[in-house]
């Protein structure tokens, strides 16, 4: 099935040590090259040192620096420091990296290539696989900067009205869906969920978590339906729950008549 992604992930370095383990492993394994993911926040506070060590050791590795535009893991705080994808390309170029690419979902942002390091390629995210295949043939350290705002942060900003909110929503016609899972394989999106029906397992888009990325439509499937301008119907609040909560008795409070009571757990 398409959802069984053949991925061979190895090594679990500490935060800031991404790629450093490959320096020791590379001389003792048959693999010639590896890819290493590195978040923008980690890159700024310590990950650059591991990248610098890989350059010094002259190992074959491609860093994929994920510029998510926020520290989404801990609540969406701004990334420390004044960095952006262009600044990252200039910094790693100054460290000695000569094969560079920016992969993005918004090519318009880079049409003038302002601030990018010399020789930096710019590709749409749909070309990521071909870019990776080309970079793994390159000897030494190479860098791909993947520029796309974190999905969780997109939802936060849309609720605040500070991020574009497309009017298009995508649905799956479950009677047409064959349950192949190609939409999940193409998008890697957790909002594409399996649903059991009388006709077998199908796919459905969870509208409550969908970030309107639309990459699920790149799957080879005729079951997708787009609705422009429509709104998801919200379930009315259940009034029975507050009423039943009022009927709950007050909990019995412990007596604290002692002058210096000790509470043990």
C-alpha positions as CSV (number, residue, x, y, z in Angstrom):
1,X,0.0,0.0,0.0
2,X,1.1,3.6,-0.7
3,X,0.9,4.5,3.0
4,X,3.8,2.1,3.9
5,X,6.6,4.6,3.4
6,X,9.9,2.9,2.9
7,X,12.1,5.1,5.1
8,X,15.4,4.2,6.6
9,X,16.0,6.5,9.5
10,X,19.1,6.0,11.6
11,X,20.8,7.8,14.4
12,X,19.2,9.8,17.1
13,X,21.5,12.7,18.0
14,X,21.0,15.2,20.8
15,X,19.5,18.6,20.0
16,X,22.3,20.6,18.4
17,X,24.3,17.5,17.4
18,X,22.4,16.7,14.2
19,X,24.8,15.2,11.7
20,X,27.7,14.9,14.1
21,X,27.1,11.2,14.6
22,X,27.7,10.7,10.9
23,X,31.3,11.9,11.2
24,X,32.1,8.8,13.3
25,X,29.9,6.4,11.4
26,X,30.8,7.3,7.8
27,X,34.1,5.5,7.8
28,X,32.6,2.2,8.9
29,X,29.5,1.8,6.8
30,X,28.8,1.1,3.2
31,X,26.4,4.1,2.9
32,X,28.1,7.0,1.0
33,X,25.7,9.8,1.9
34,X,23.0,10.7,4.4
35,X,20.4,13.5,4.8
36,X,20.0,15.3,8.2
37,X,17.0,17.3,9.2
38,X,17.6,20.4,11.3
39,X,15.1,22.9,12.5
40,X,15.7,26.6,12.2
41,X,15.7,27.3,15.9
42,X,18.1,24.4,16.6
43,X,20.3,25.6,13.7
44,X,20.6,29.0,15.3
45,X,21.3,28.1,18.9
46,X,23.7,25.1,18.3
47,X,23.1,23.1,15.1
48,X,25.5,25.3,13.1
49,X,28.4,23.9,15.1
50,X,27.6,20.3,14.0
51,X,27.3,21.5,10.4
52,X,30.7,23.2,10.7
53,X,32.2,20.0,12.1
54,X,30.9,18.0,9.1
55,X,32.5,20.5,6.8
56,X,35.8,20.2,8.7
57,X,35.6,16.3,8.6
58,X,34.7,16.5,4.8
59,X,31.9,13.9,5.1
60,X,29.1,13.5,2.5
61,X,25.9,14.8,4.1
62,X,23.0,17.0,3.0
63,X,21.5,19.2,5.7
64,X,17.8,19.9,5.3
65,X,17.3,23.0,7.3
66,X,13.6,23.3,8.0
67,X,12.7,27.0,8.2
68,X,9.3,26.8,9.9
69,X,9.1,30.5,10.9
70,X,8.3,29.6,14.5
71,X,9.3,27.4,17.4
72,X,6.1,25.4,17.1
73,X,7.3,22.6,19.4
74,X,6.9,24.9,22.4
75,X,4.1,27.2,21.5
76,X,4.9,29.2,18.4
77,X,7.5,31.6,19.7
78,X,9.6,33.6,17.2
79,X,12.9,32.0,16.4
80,X,15.8,33.6,18.4
81,X,17.9,35.9,16.4
82,X,17.4,37.7,13.1
83,X,17.6,34.8,10.6
84,X,15.7,34.0,7.4
85,X,16.3,31.5,4.6
86,X,18.5,34.0,2.7
87,X,20.6,34.7,5.7
88,X,21.0,31.0,6.4
89,X,22.3,30.4,2.8
90,X,24.9,33.2,3.2
91,X,26.0,31.9,6.6
92,X,26.6,28.3,5.5
93,X,28.2,29.6,2.3
94,X,30.6,31.5,4.4
95,X,31.4,28.3,6.3
96,X,32.3,26.6,3.1
97,X,29.1,25.0,1.7
98,X,29.0,25.4,-2.1
99,X,25.9,23.3,-3.1
100,X,22.8,25.2,-1.8
101,X,19.1,25.2,-2.6
102,X,16.0,26.8,-1.3
103,X,12.8,24.8,-1.6
104,X,9.6,26.6,-1.0
105,X,5.8,26.7,-1.5
106,X,6.0,30.3,-2.5
107,X,8.4,30.9,-5.5
108,X,7.2,34.5,-5.8
109,X,9.1,35.3,-2.6
110,X,12.4,34.5,-4.3
111,X,11.7,35.7,-7.8
112,X,14.5,38.4,-7.5
113,X,16.8,36.1,-5.5
114,X,17.6,39.0,-3.1
115,X,20.1,38.2,-0.4
116,X,20.7,34.5,-1.4
117,X,24.2,33.2,-1.4
118,X,26.0,32.8,-4.7
119,X,24.9,29.7,-6.7
120,X,21.8,29.0,-4.6
121,X,19.2,27.2,-6.5
122,X,15.5,27.9,-5.9
123,X,12.8,25.2,-6.4
124,X,9.2,24.6,-5.7
125,X,8.5,22.1,-3.0
126,X,7.1,19.7,-5.6
127,X,10.7,19.3,-6.8
128,X,12.1,18.3,-3.4
129,X,12.6,14.6,-4.4
130,X,14.5,15.4,-7.5
131,X,16.6,18.0,-5.7
132,X,17.5,15.5,-3.0
133,X,18.5,12.9,-5.6
134,X,20.8,15.4,-7.2
135,X,22.3,16.6,-3.9
136,X,23.1,13.1,-2.7
137,X,25.5,12.7,-5.6
138,X,27.5,15.8,-4.5
139,X,30.6,15.1,-2.4
140,X,31.0,17.0,0.8
141,X,28.4,19.0,2.7
142,X,25.4,20.5,0.9
143,X,22.4,22.3,2.3
144,X,18.7,22.5,1.4
145,X,16.7,25.2,3.1
146,X,13.0,24.2,3.2
147,X,11.0,27.3,3.6
148,X,7.4,26.7,4.7
149,X,5.5,28.1,7.8
150,X,4.7,25.4,10.4
151,X,1.2,24.0,10.0
152,X,0.3,24.5,13.6
153,X,1.6,28.1,13.5
154,X,-0.5,28.7,10.4
155,X,-3.7,27.8,12.3
156,X,-2.7,30.0,15.3
157,X,-2.1,33.0,13.0
158,X,-5.3,32.4,11.1
159,X,-7.3,32.5,14.3
160,X,-5.7,35.9,15.1
161,X,-6.3,37.1,11.5
162,X,-2.6,37.6,10.8
163,X,-2.1,35.0,8.1
164,X,-3.9,34.4,4.8
165,X,-6.9,32.1,5.1
166,X,-7.8,30.6,1.7
167,X,-11.6,30.2,1.1
168,X,-11.1,26.8,-0.6
169,X,-11.7,23.6,1.4
170,X,-11.0,20.1,0.1
171,X,-13.2,17.1,0.7
172,X,-13.0,13.4,-0.3
173,X,-16.0,11.7,-1.9
174,X,-15.9,8.5,0.1
175,X,-18.0,6.7,-2.5
176,X,-15.4,7.4,-5.1
177,X,-12.3,6.9,-2.9
178,X,-10.7,3.4,-3.3
179,X,-8.7,3.7,0.0
180,X,-5.3,3.4,-1.8
181,X,-3.7,6.0,0.5
182,X,-1.8,7.8,-2.2
183,X,-3.2,11.1,-0.8
184,X,-1.6,10.3,2.5
185,X,1.7,9.3,0.9
186,X,1.9,12.5,-1.2
187,X,0.9,14.9,1.7
188,X,2.2,13.1,4.8
189,X,-0.7,15.0,6.4
190,X,-2.3,13.8,9.7
191,X,-5.6,15.4,8.6
192,X,-6.1,12.7,6.0
193,X,-7.6,10.0,8.2
194,X,-8.8,6.5,7.5
195,X,-12.6,5.9,7.9
196,X,-14.3,2.5,8.0
197,X,-17.4,2.3,5.8
198,X,-19.7,-0.4,4.6
199,X,-17.6,-0.4,1.4
200,X,-14.3,-0.8,3.2
201,X,-11.7,1.5,4.5
202,X,-11.7,5.0,2.8
203,X,-10.1,8.3,3.5
204,X,-11.6,11.5,4.9
205,X,-10.1,15.0,5.6
206,X,-10.5,16.1,9.1
207,X,-11.6,19.7,8.6
208,X,-10.9,20.7,12.2
209,X,-7.2,20.1,11.7
210,X,-6.8,20.7,8.0
211,X,-4.3,23.6,7.4
212,X,-5.3,24.1,3.7
213,X,-2.0,22.9,2.3
214,X,-3.8,21.1,-0.6
215,X,-0.9,18.7,-1.2
216,X,-3.2,15.8,-0.7
217,X,-4.7,16.6,-4.1
218,X,-1.5,15.6,-5.7
219,X,-2.4,12.0,-5.1
220,X,-3.5,10.1,-8.2
221,X,-7.2,10.1,-7.3
222,X,-10.5,11.4,-8.8
223,X,-12.3,11.5,-5.4
224,X,-11.4,15.1,-4.4
225,X,-14.0,17.8,-4.2
226,X,-13.2,21.5,-3.7
227,X,-15.6,23.9,-2.1
228,X,-14.9,27.6,-2.5
229,X,-16.4,30.1,-0.1
230,X,-18.2,27.5,2.0
231,X,-17.9,27.2,5.8
232,X,-17.7,24.1,7.9
233,X,-20.9,23.6,9.9
234,X,-20.2,23.7,13.6
235,X,-22.0,21.5,16.0
236,X,-24.2,23.5,18.4
237,X,-23.0,23.6,22.0
238,X,-24.5,20.9,24.2
239,X,-26.6,22.6,26.8
240,X,-27.2,19.4,28.8
241,X,-23.6,19.3,30.1
242,X,-23.7,22.6,32.0
243,X,-27.1,21.7,33.5
244,X,-25.8,18.4,34.8
245,X,-22.7,20.0,36.2
246,X,-24.9,22.2,38.3
247,X,-26.5,19.1,39.8
248,X,-23.2,17.7,41.0
249,X,-22.8,17.9,44.8
250,X,-20.1,20.0,46.4
251,X,-17.1,18.0,47.3
252,X,-16.5,17.4,51.0
253,X,-13.8,19.8,52.2
254,X,-11.2,18.5,54.7
255,X,-11.2,20.1,58.1
256,X,-8.2,22.3,58.8
257,X,-8.7,23.0,62.5
258,X,-5.1,22.2,63.5
259,X,-2.9,25.2,64.0
260,X,-0.1,23.7,61.8
261,X,-1.7,21.1,59.6
262,X,0.4,18.7,57.6
263,X,-1.1,17.5,54.3
264,X,0.4,14.3,53.0
265,X,-0.1,12.9,49.5
